[in-house]
Amino acid sequence: MTSLHLLRPLARKAVTSSCQRLTRRALSSPSTVIAFPSLAAHQQLRFASSKHPKGFVPPSPDDLEELRERVQEFTRREVTEEVAAAADKKNDFPAELWSKLGEAGFLGITADEDVGGLGLGYQAHCIVMEELSRASGSIALSYAAHSQLCVNQIQLHGTPEQKAKYLPKLTAGQWVGALAMSETGAGSDVVSMRTTAKEATDAQGRHGYVLNGSKMWITNGPYADVVVVYAKTKPDAGSKGMTAFLVDTGSSPGFSCARKLDKMGMRGSPTGELMFENVFVPEDRVLGSLHGATRVLMSGLDLERLVLSAGPLGLMQAAMDVTLPFVHQRKQFGTPVAHFQLVQGKLADMYTKMQASRAYTYTTARQIDETGEIRTQDCAGAILYAAERATECALDSIQLLGGMGYMEEMPASRIMRDAKLYEIGAGTSEVRRMVIGRAFNKEFAHLA
Ligand SMILES: Cc1cc2nc3c(=O)[nH]c(=O)nc-3n(C[C@H](O)[C@H](O)[C@H](O)COP(=O)(O)OP(=O)(O)OC[C@H]3O[C@@H](n4cnc5c(N)ncnc54)[C@H](O)[C@@H]3O)c2cc1C
C-alpha cells in the first residue's frame, strides 16, 4: 500500500514524466515531429493558455491513468464506504480529510508548483473529482468547492501577493476555501445580487471596502477560512458593477455563518448561509479588477462546470459498482436477476449513459489542456448531460436492487440524493440549456 506522503511525489511524477516524454519526442528528430503532429503543437502551446499553471504541458494518457490509480489508492484507504456513509448520516465533512487531501497534492491540482500546487490541468482535475465522487459524492463536492471554485479562482486571477498568501495554506489543507455568489433572491439571475461593497477607510487608515449583505447555499461556508465573495461595487451598473473579494473569515469582524443548512443529499458537504455586516476588506483583497467580477465569474463558470461534470461521472460509476454485483448474486425464479432481459436493458442503459458522459467530459477537458480553447457550450453541455444521466442511473440502480435499493443500509439512495444536486448547483439544467443556446446565438449572430 502506498503511504500518504508518497502520493504527492507520484502525482508530481505524472506531469514530470509527461514533460520529459513530450520534450524527448519533440526534440529527437524532425521525423518524430511529423509522426506526432499534435506533439509539435503541444510544444508551441506550452505556455499559451492563461488558464493553466506555469510550465504546463498536457499529460499523456499513461500519466493520467497513473494519477487515476493514485487517487483510487487514496479513496480505498481514506474514503471507504464507512466514511462516506458516516458523512451522510452525520451531515458533516470528515475534517481530518482536508490535510490528507492536501498531503496527497489533490487540493492544488491546477495551482502553480511554487505555491504548493501540482501544476496539472483540467483532465487531471476531472480525474481526481471523478474518483472522489465515486467514493463519496458529498466529500467530492466540498473538494471541488475548495480546489476549483476557490483555489483555481485565486490561481487564475490573484496577484502574486494574494497567491503567496492564500494558496500554500489552501493547497496544504490548512485552510478551507469557498466561493459565495448566490443569494436568497439571486440564484440563476446572479447579477441581481444585493450584497454591496462601498469604499471606506478603516480605523488604521487602510483603504478598502465595506461589505453588507448575505449569501445563500455556500458549500464549505460553515467552516471556510477564506471565501471568494462577489458584491456590487456599482449597484446601478448591472454586470459591469460587480467585484470579487477575498474575505478572511477568521479576521473579519461582522462576518458570520448564520446557519448550516439541512439538505436531502450531499450531506457530507457542509452548506451555509453567510452574513456580512459592515465587513471591512482591505483593497489588496480585491480579486481581479475593480468592477471586473463578471470576467472572473464567467471564465470561472466554464471551468467550474467542466470540473464539476466529473462529479456525476463518479456517481454513475458508484451506481454501477453497487448494482452489478447485486444483480448477479440476487436470484429470483431460480435465476440471477441480471439474466432477465428487462434488467439487462436497464444495465445497458446505465453503462452507455456513463460512458457517453465520460467521453464528453474528457474530450472537453482534453481540448482545454491541449489547445487552451474553452468552449462555453461544451463545458455547459458536459455537466448538463452527465448530471441528468447520473440521476437516471441512480434511480435505475435503486430499481434494480428492489427492496434493498430503498434501504438506507445500501448506498443506492445516497447516490441518488447526491446526484440530484448536479442538476441544480453551479447553475440549473435549464440555465445550462440557455447558456448553450446563447453560445450559438453569438456564433450565428451574423445570420440574424
Ligand atoms: C447543495 C448546494 C450547494 C451550492 N453551493 C454553492 C456555492 O458554493 N456557491 C454559490 O454561490 N452558490 C451555491 N449554490 C447555489 C446554486 O448555484 C443555486 O441554487 C442555483 O444557481 C439555482 O439558483 P436558485 O436556487 O436561486 O434557483 P432559481 O434561480 O430560483 O430557479 C428556480 C427554478 O427556475 C428555473 N429558472 C430560473 N431562471 C430561469 C430561466 N431564465 N429560464 C428557465 N428556467 C429558469 C431554474 O432552472 C429552476 O428550475 C449551491 C446550491 C446547492 C443546492
The ligand as an SDF file (V2000), in Angstrom:
LIG
                    3D

 53 58  0  0  0  0  0  0  0  0999 V2000
  -26.0290   21.9650   -2.2180 C   0  0  0  0  0  0  0  0  0  0  0  0
  -25.8420   23.2880   -2.9120 C   0  0  0  0  0  0  0  0  0  0  0  0
  -24.5720   23.8570   -2.9330 C   0  0  0  0  0  0  0  0  0  0  0  0
  -24.3960   25.1220   -3.5150 C   0  0  0  0  0  0  0  0  0  0  0  0
  -23.1460   25.6970   -3.4450 N   0  0  0  0  0  0  0  0  0  0  0  0
  -22.9950   26.9860   -3.8640 C   0  0  0  0  0  0  0  0  0  0  0  0
  -21.7430   27.6540   -3.6580 C   0  0  0  0  0  0  0  0  0  0  0  0
  -20.7710   27.1000   -3.1520 O   0  0  0  0  0  0  0  0  0  0  0  0
  -21.6490   28.9640   -4.0320 N   0  0  0  0  0  0  0  0  0  0  0  0
  -22.7000   29.6320   -4.5980 C   0  0  0  0  0  0  0  0  0  0  0  0
  -22.5490   30.8120   -4.8930 O   0  0  0  0  0  0  0  0  0  0  0  0
  -23.8920   29.0160   -4.8130 N   0  0  0  0  0  0  0  0  0  0  0  0
  -24.0710   27.7100   -4.4570 C   0  0  0  0  0  0  0  0  0  0  0  0
  -25.2720   27.0700   -4.6390 N   0  0  0  0  0  0  0  0  0  0  0  0
  -26.3870   27.8110   -5.2300 C   0  0  0  0  0  0  0  0  0  0  0  0
  -26.7500   27.3220   -6.6290 C   0  0  0  0  0  0  0  0  0  0  0  0
  -25.7770   27.7450   -7.5530 O   0  0  0  0  0  0  0  0  0  0  0  0
  -28.1590   27.8670   -6.9440 C   0  0  0  0  0  0  0  0  0  0  0  0
  -29.0690   27.1810   -6.0910 O   0  0  0  0  0  0  0  0  0  0  0  0
  -28.5290   27.6540   -8.3840 C   0  0  0  0  0  0  0  0  0  0  0  0
  -27.7900   28.5030   -9.2260 O   0  0  0  0  0  0  0  0  0  0  0  0
  -30.0300   27.8940   -8.6350 C   0  0  0  0  0  0  0  0  0  0  0  0
  -30.4550   29.1070   -8.1020 O   0  0  0  0  0  0  0  0  0  0  0  0
  -31.7850   29.1770   -7.2110 P   0  0  0  0  0  0  0  0  0  0  0  0
  -31.6820   28.1350   -6.1830 O   0  0  0  0  0  0  0  0  0  0  0  0
  -31.9990   30.5800   -6.7710 O   0  0  0  0  0  0  0  0  0  0  0  0
  -32.9680   28.7710   -8.2110 O   0  0  0  0  0  0  0  0  0  0  0  0
  -33.8060   29.7750   -9.1180 P   0  0  0  0  0  0  0  0  0  0  0  0
  -32.8940   30.6040   -9.9350 O   0  0  0  0  0  0  0  0  0  0  0  0
  -34.8060   30.4730   -8.2760 O   0  0  0  0  0  0  0  0  0  0  0  0
  -34.5530   28.7550  -10.0820 O   0  0  0  0  0  0  0  0  0  0  0  0
  -35.7700   28.0740   -9.7510 C   0  0  0  0  0  0  0  0  0  0  0  0
  -36.2100   27.3060  -10.9910 C   0  0  0  0  0  0  0  0  0  0  0  0
  -36.4720   28.2400  -12.0640 O   0  0  0  0  0  0  0  0  0  0  0  0
  -35.6950   27.9080  -13.1820 C   0  0  0  0  0  0  0  0  0  0  0  0
  -35.2780   29.1180  -13.8800 N   0  0  0  0  0  0  0  0  0  0  0  0
  -34.7130   30.2320  -13.3590 C   0  0  0  0  0  0  0  0  0  0  0  0
  -34.4690   31.1280  -14.3270 N   0  0  0  0  0  0  0  0  0  0  0  0
  -34.8810   30.5660  -15.4840 C   0  0  0  0  0  0  0  0  0  0  0  0
  -34.9130   30.9900  -16.8390 C   0  0  0  0  0  0  0  0  0  0  0  0
  -34.4670   32.1820  -17.2200 N   0  0  0  0  0  0  0  0  0  0  0  0
  -35.4280   30.1460  -17.7680 N   0  0  0  0  0  0  0  0  0  0  0  0
  -35.8950   28.9250  -17.4130 C   0  0  0  0  0  0  0  0  0  0  0  0
  -35.9040   28.4660  -16.1410 N   0  0  0  0  0  0  0  0  0  0  0  0
  -35.3980   29.2730  -15.1920 C   0  0  0  0  0  0  0  0  0  0  0  0
  -34.4940   27.1500  -12.6160 C   0  0  0  0  0  0  0  0  0  0  0  0
  -33.8680   26.3540  -13.5980 O   0  0  0  0  0  0  0  0  0  0  0  0
  -35.1420   26.3460  -11.5060 C   0  0  0  0  0  0  0  0  0  0  0  0
  -35.7270   25.2090  -12.0420 O   0  0  0  0  0  0  0  0  0  0  0  0
  -25.4840   25.7910   -4.1200 C   0  0  0  0  0  0  0  0  0  0  0  0
  -26.7400   25.1850   -4.1250 C   0  0  0  0  0  0  0  0  0  0  0  0
  -26.9360   23.9590   -3.5390 C   0  0  0  0  0  0  0  0  0  0  0  0
  -28.3010   23.3500   -3.5400 C   0  0  0  0  0  0  0  0  0  0  0  0
  1  2  1  0
  2  3  1  0
  2 52  2  0
  3  4  2  0
  4  5  1  0
  4 50  1  0
  5  6  2  0
  6  7  1  0
  6 13  1  0
  7  8  2  0
  7  9  1  0
  9 10  1  0
 10 11  2  0
 10 12  1  0
 12 13  2  0
 13 14  1  0
 14 15  1  0
 14 50  1  0
 15 16  1  0
 16 17  1  0
 16 18  1  0
 18 19  1  0
 18 20  1  0
 20 21  1  0
 20 22  1  0
 22 23  1  0
 23 24  1  0
 24 25  2  0
 24 26  1  0
 24 27  1  0
 27 28  1  0
 28 29  2  0
 28 30  1  0
 28 31  1  0
 31 32  1  0
 32 33  1  0
 33 34  1  0
 33 48  1  0
 34 35  1  0
 35 36  1  0
 35 46  1  0
 36 37  1  0
 36 45  1  0
 37 38  2  0
 38 39  1  0
 39 40  1  0
 39 45  2  0
 40 41  1  0
 40 42  2  0
 42 43  1  0
 43 44  2  0
 44 45  1  0
 46 47  1  0
 46 48  1  0
 48 49  1  0
 50 51  2  0
 51 52  1  0
 52 53  1  0
M  END
$$$$
